[in-house]
Amino acid sequence: MELKSILFYNFRNFSYEYLDIRPGMNLIYGENGAGKTTFLEGLYLALTGTVFKDTYYDLVKRDQTQAGVRAKFKEGVRDMEKIVYIKKDNGVLREINDKRVGRIRNFKTHNAVVFEPYDTFIIDGSPGLRRRFLDDMIQDVSLSFEKNLRDFNNLYRLRNEYLQTANPKFHLDLMDDDYIKLCQAINHDRIKYMELLEKRTARHLYDIDPNWKVKFSIDYSWDRENPASFRDQALAEDLRRRYSTWGVHKDDIVIEFNGQLAKSSASRGQKRAIVVSMKLANLDILKRLSNRESIILLDDLLYEFDSIRNANLENKIKGMTAFVTSTSLMDADAIIEIKDNKMKYL
């Protein structure tokens, strides 16, 4: 399904901007603050129906009450038009070919993999950011994992509510078999997809620099070999703290770089290279396991890389359907310049 055009209406700094899209790798070129990231935000919204940063209402131009983005696609002889309206007094409305779409899953027509500068927080930030990266990838290709994760989160909240009561042990004894089973099912899928992610990430990182190696593992908050016994041992601590101290919501994805923790040993440029490789690996997995087409969005890709590694990255994304922002010109299938809140092809 080929993206043919995109239109922005009162979208951040764009009052009304329309652009016919050319195929291949598009470089979005302009000075800092010109609106390059805004272009990616609008494209991501049109592809998936969701935002990848800030909130929907942050996308509405200042002093306006509504905004929108419209994208047109073509697949063979079939045309598709997707529109997202953001109305401050009426929420977010999504349409495909003039028909209202309620569920985001039904609106999402593409896998959109985004890299932005702050994504190095996947390495530097909290365990929750690393779990979310892996879980979001798995949910894109596995409905059963999505259901298990939703069921676990509901059960986790209910478990915590009971831990706040005067006599919670009776309720915990009834629900913890299901709690353990969901932990085991979620962990099984995490391990399977983490192994795929590690293999593909290592390949992409090697292409950037053959001396760089990466390894993923899980730091558990529970004993996955004997979970029932561990639950009994941890119960006293759960009762004392009055919340669930163990489970898949507390596990961490450990990222090693050249045999050491990436968080403490890798430079900023190396962390960016690791995350770019993880995003490219995510794209590989989605292309292999999902029936949706994939588009990669890379914001400020070339920041803090040397010229040799820049060239390696440029070669890697050539031929992909990609949109790459940069303040510097580079080889691309097409170049979109954004200047003075206007966009055009050079």
C-alpha positions as CSV (number, residue, x, y, z in Angstrom):
1,M,0.0,0.0,0.0
2,E,1.9,3.0,-1.3
3,L,1.6,6.4,0.5
4,K,0.7,9.0,-2.2
5,S,0.0,12.2,-0.3
6,I,-0.3,13.8,3.1
7,L,-2.1,17.0,4.2
8,F,-1.7,18.9,7.5
9,Y,-4.4,21.3,8.8
10,N,-3.7,23.4,11.9
11,F,-1.1,20.8,12.8
12,R,1.4,22.4,15.2
13,N,3.2,25.0,13.1
14,F,1.6,24.0,9.8
15,S,-1.6,25.9,8.9
16,Y,-2.4,24.1,5.7
17,E,0.3,22.1,4.0
18,Y,-0.2,19.5,1.3
19,L,2.5,17.3,-0.3
20,D,2.5,14.5,-2.9
21,I,4.8,11.8,-1.6
22,R,7.6,10.2,-3.6
23,P,8.5,6.5,-3.1
24,G,11.7,5.3,-1.4
25,M,13.8,6.9,1.2
26,N,12.7,10.5,1.8
27,L,15.1,12.9,3.6
28,I,13.3,15.6,5.5
29,Y,15.7,18.5,5.5
30,G,15.7,21.8,7.5
31,E,17.1,23.8,10.4
32,N,16.4,22.9,14.0
33,G,12.8,23.9,14.9
34,A,11.6,24.0,11.3
35,G,9.0,21.3,11.8
36,K,10.8,18.1,10.7
37,T,9.7,16.1,13.7
38,T,6.1,17.5,13.2
39,F,6.1,16.0,9.8
40,L,7.0,12.6,11.3
41,E,4.3,13.0,14.0
42,G,1.6,13.7,11.4
43,L,2.7,10.7,9.3
44,Y,2.8,8.4,12.3
45,L,-0.7,9.6,13.3
46,A,-2.0,8.9,9.8
47,L,-0.4,5.4,9.7
48,T,-1.3,4.2,13.1
49,G,-4.0,6.5,14.6
50,T,-1.9,7.1,17.7
51,V,0.8,9.6,18.8
52,F,4.5,8.7,19.5
53,K,5.2,11.7,21.7
54,D,3.3,14.3,23.7
55,T,-0.6,14.1,23.5
56,Y,-3.1,14.6,20.7
57,Y,-4.0,18.1,21.9
58,D,-0.4,19.2,21.8
59,L,-0.6,18.7,18.0
60,V,-3.3,21.4,17.6
61,K,-1.9,24.7,16.4
62,R,-1.8,27.4,19.1
63,D,-5.0,29.5,19.2
64,Q,-6.9,26.9,17.2
65,T,-9.6,24.4,18.4
66,Q,-9.1,21.6,16.0
67,A,-6.4,20.0,13.7
68,G,-6.2,17.2,11.3
69,V,-4.1,15.1,9.1
70,R,-5.2,13.3,5.9
71,A,-3.2,10.7,4.0
72,K,-4.0,9.0,0.7
73,F,-2.8,5.5,-0.3
74,K,-2.9,3.3,-3.3
75,E,-2.7,-0.5,-3.6
76,G,-3.1,-1.7,-7.1
77,V,-6.3,-0.1,-8.4
78,R,-7.7,0.5,-4.9
79,D,-7.5,3.9,-3.2
80,M,-7.7,4.6,0.5
81,E,-8.0,7.9,2.4
82,K,-7.4,8.1,6.1
83,I,-8.2,11.1,8.2
84,V,-7.6,11.9,11.9
85,Y,-9.4,14.9,13.4
86,I,-8.3,16.3,16.7
87,K,-11.0,18.4,18.3
88,K,-10.4,20.0,21.7
89,D,-14.1,19.9,22.6
90,N,-14.9,16.5,21.0
91,G,-11.8,14.2,21.3
92,V,-10.1,12.3,18.4
93,L,-12.0,11.0,15.4
94,R,-10.6,8.6,12.9
95,E,-12.0,7.8,9.4
96,I,-11.1,5.5,6.6
97,N,-12.8,6.3,3.3
98,D,-15.4,8.5,5.1
99,K,-16.3,5.8,7.5
100,R,-15.8,6.3,11.3
101,V,-13.3,3.8,12.8
102,G,-13.6,3.3,16.5
103,R,-10.8,0.8,17.3
104,I,-7.2,1.9,16.8
105,R,-6.3,-1.7,15.8
106,N,-8.7,-1.4,12.8
107,F,-7.4,2.0,11.8
108,K,-3.7,0.9,11.9
109,T,-2.7,0.0,8.3
110,H,1.1,0.1,8.6
111,N,3.8,-0.8,11.1
112,A,5.5,2.5,11.8
113,V,8.8,2.1,13.6
114,V,10.1,5.4,15.1
115,F,13.5,6.4,16.2
116,E,14.0,9.8,17.9
117,P,16.9,11.2,19.9
118,Y,15.4,10.5,23.3
119,D,15.0,6.8,22.5
120,T,18.4,6.3,24.1
121,F,16.3,6.3,27.3
122,I,15.5,2.7,26.3
123,I,19.1,2.0,27.6
124,D,19.5,4.8,30.2
125,G,16.0,4.9,31.6
126,S,13.8,2.8,33.8
127,P,13.1,-0.9,33.3
128,G,9.5,0.0,32.3
129,L,10.8,1.7,29.1
130,R,12.7,-1.4,28.1
131,R,9.8,-3.7,28.8
132,R,7.5,-1.4,26.9
133,F,9.7,-1.5,23.8
134,L,9.7,-5.3,23.8
135,D,6.0,-5.7,24.7
136,D,4.9,-3.2,22.0
137,M,6.8,-5.1,19.4
138,I,5.2,-8.4,20.5
139,Q,1.7,-7.0,20.6
140,D,2.0,-5.8,17.0
141,V,2.3,-9.5,15.9
142,S,0.6,-11.5,18.6
143,L,-3.0,-11.1,19.7
144,S,-2.6,-13.8,22.4
145,F,0.3,-11.8,24.0
146,E,-1.8,-8.6,23.8
147,K,-4.7,-10.4,25.6
148,N,-2.4,-12.0,28.2
149,L,-0.7,-8.7,29.0
150,R,-4.1,-7.0,29.3
151,D,-5.4,-9.8,31.6
152,F,-2.3,-9.6,33.7
153,N,-2.5,-5.8,34.2
154,N,-6.1,-6.2,35.2
155,L,-5.3,-9.0,37.7
156,Y,-2.3,-7.0,39.0
157,R,-4.4,-4.0,39.7
158,L,-7.0,-6.2,41.5
159,R,-4.3,-8.0,43.5
160,N,-3.0,-4.6,44.7
161,E,-6.5,-3.6,45.7
162,Y,-6.9,-6.7,47.8
163,L,-3.5,-6.1,49.4
164,Q,-4.9,-2.8,50.7
165,T,-7.7,-4.6,52.5
166,A,-7.6,-5.9,56.1
167,N,-7.6,-9.6,55.2
168,P,-6.2,-10.0,51.7
169,K,-4.7,-13.5,52.0
170,F,-7.9,-15.4,51.2
171,H,-8.3,-13.5,47.9
172,L,-4.6,-13.9,46.9
173,D,-4.9,-17.6,47.4
174,L,-7.7,-17.7,44.9
175,M,-6.2,-15.5,42.2
176,D,-2.5,-16.3,42.4
177,D,-2.7,-19.5,40.3
178,D,-3.9,-17.3,37.4
179,Y,-1.3,-14.6,38.3
180,I,1.5,-17.2,37.9
181,K,0.1,-18.7,34.7
182,L,-0.1,-15.2,33.1
183,C,3.5,-14.4,34.2
184,Q,4.7,-17.7,32.7
185,A,2.8,-17.1,29.4
186,I,4.1,-13.5,29.1
187,N,7.6,-14.5,29.9
188,H,7.6,-17.3,27.4
189,D,6.7,-14.9,24.6
190,R,9.2,-12.3,25.8
191,I,12.0,-14.8,25.7
192,K,11.1,-16.0,22.2
193,Y,10.8,-12.5,20.7
194,M,13.8,-11.2,22.7
195,E,16.0,-13.9,21.0
196,L,14.8,-12.8,17.6
197,L,15.4,-9.2,18.5
198,E,18.9,-9.9,19.8
199,K,19.9,-11.8,16.7
200,R,18.7,-9.1,14.3
201,T,20.0,-6.3,16.4
202,A,23.5,-7.9,16.5
203,R,23.4,-8.2,12.7
204,H,22.5,-4.5,12.2
205,L,25.1,-3.3,14.8
206,Y,27.8,-5.4,13.2
207,D,27.0,-3.7,9.9
208,I,27.5,-0.3,11.6
209,D,30.7,-1.3,13.3
210,P,32.0,-5.0,13.2
211,N,33.7,-4.5,16.6
212,W,30.4,-3.9,18.4
213,K,28.5,-6.7,20.0
214,V,25.2,-6.8,21.9
215,K,23.4,-9.3,24.1
216,F,19.9,-9.2,25.8
217,S,18.7,-11.1,28.9
218,I,16.0,-10.8,31.5
219,D,16.6,-9.8,35.2
220,Y,13.7,-11.5,37.0
221,S,11.8,-10.3,40.0
222,W,10.5,-13.8,40.6
223,D,11.7,-17.5,40.3
224,R,10.4,-18.7,36.9
225,E,11.5,-22.3,37.7
226,N,9.5,-22.5,41.0
227,P,7.0,-19.6,40.9
228,A,4.5,-21.1,43.5
229,S,7.3,-21.6,46.1
230,F,8.6,-18.1,45.4
231,R,5.1,-16.7,45.8
232,D,4.8,-18.2,49.3
233,Q,8.2,-16.8,50.3
234,A,7.3,-13.3,48.9
235,L,3.8,-13.2,50.4
236,A,5.0,-11.7,53.7
237,E,6.7,-8.8,51.8
238,D,3.7,-8.2,49.6
239,L,1.5,-8.0,52.8
240,R,3.9,-5.7,54.5
241,R,4.3,-3.3,51.5
242,R,0.6,-3.8,50.5
243,Y,1.4,-4.1,46.8
244,S,2.7,-6.8,44.4
245,T,6.5,-6.9,44.7
246,W,7.1,-9.5,42.0
247,G,5.8,-10.4,38.5
248,V,6.5,-9.6,34.9
249,H,5.7,-6.0,35.6
250,K,8.9,-5.8,37.6
251,D,11.3,-7.6,35.3
252,D,14.0,-5.8,33.4
253,I,15.5,-6.3,30.0
254,V,19.3,-6.2,30.4
255,I,21.2,-4.8,27.4
256,E,24.9,-5.7,27.3
257,F,27.4,-4.0,24.9
258,N,30.7,-5.7,24.3
259,G,30.3,-7.8,27.5
260,Q,29.4,-4.9,29.8
261,L,26.1,-3.1,30.8
262,A,25.4,-0.7,27.9
263,K,23.9,1.7,30.4
264,S,27.2,2.3,32.1
265,S,29.8,1.4,29.5
266,A,28.5,2.7,26.1
267,S,29.1,6.2,24.8
268,R,26.2,8.4,23.7
269,G,26.9,7.6,20.0
270,Q,27.2,3.9,20.8
271,K,23.9,3.9,22.6
272,R,22.2,5.6,19.7
273,A,23.7,3.0,17.4
274,I,22.3,0.2,19.6
275,V,18.8,1.7,19.6
276,V,18.9,2.3,15.9
277,S,19.9,-1.3,15.4
278,M,17.1,-2.4,17.8
279,K,14.6,-0.4,15.8
280,L,15.8,-1.8,12.5
281,A,15.6,-5.3,14.1
282,N,12.0,-4.5,15.1
283,L,11.2,-3.6,11.5
284,D,12.7,-6.9,10.3
285,I,10.5,-8.8,12.8
286,L,7.4,-6.9,11.9
287,K,8.0,-7.4,8.1
288,R,8.5,-11.1,8.7
289,L,5.5,-11.8,11.1
290,S,2.9,-9.1,10.3
291,N,0.7,-8.8,7.2
292,R,1.0,-5.0,7.4
293,E,3.5,-3.0,5.5
294,S,6.2,-1.3,7.4
295,I,7.6,2.3,7.3
296,I,10.6,3.5,9.4
297,L,10.7,7.0,10.7
298,L,14.1,8.2,11.9
299,D,14.4,11.6,13.6
300,D,17.8,13.2,13.6
301,L,19.4,10.0,12.6
302,L,23.0,11.2,11.9
303,Y,23.6,13.1,15.1
304,E,26.8,12.0,17.0
305,F,28.0,9.4,14.4
306,D,31.3,9.7,12.6
307,S,31.3,9.8,8.8
308,I,32.1,6.1,8.3
309,R,29.3,4.9,10.5
310,N,27.0,7.5,8.9
311,A,27.7,6.0,5.5
312,N,27.0,2.5,6.9
313,L,23.6,3.7,8.2
314,E,22.7,5.4,5.0
315,N,23.5,2.3,3.0
316,K,21.4,0.2,5.4
317,I,18.2,2.2,5.0
318,K,18.5,2.8,1.3
319,G,15.7,0.9,-0.5
320,M,13.5,1.0,2.6
321,T,10.3,3.0,2.8
322,A,11.8,5.5,5.2
323,F,11.5,9.1,6.3
324,V,14.7,10.5,7.8
325,T,15.1,14.0,9.3
326,S,18.4,15.8,9.3
327,T,19.9,19.3,9.4
328,S,22.4,18.1,6.8
329,L,21.9,16.9,3.2
330,M,22.6,13.3,2.4
331,D,21.9,10.9,-0.4
332,A,18.2,9.9,-0.6
333,D,15.6,9.0,-3.2
334,A,13.9,12.3,-2.5
335,I,14.5,15.4,-0.4
336,I,11.7,17.3,1.4
337,E,12.8,20.8,2.6
338,I,10.9,22.4,5.4
339,K,11.4,26.1,5.8
340,D,9.2,29.0,7.1
341,N,6.5,26.5,8.0
342,K,6.3,25.4,4.4
343,M,7.3,22.1,2.8
344,K,8.5,21.2,-0.8
345,Y,10.6,18.8,-2.7
346,L,14.1,20.0,-3.8
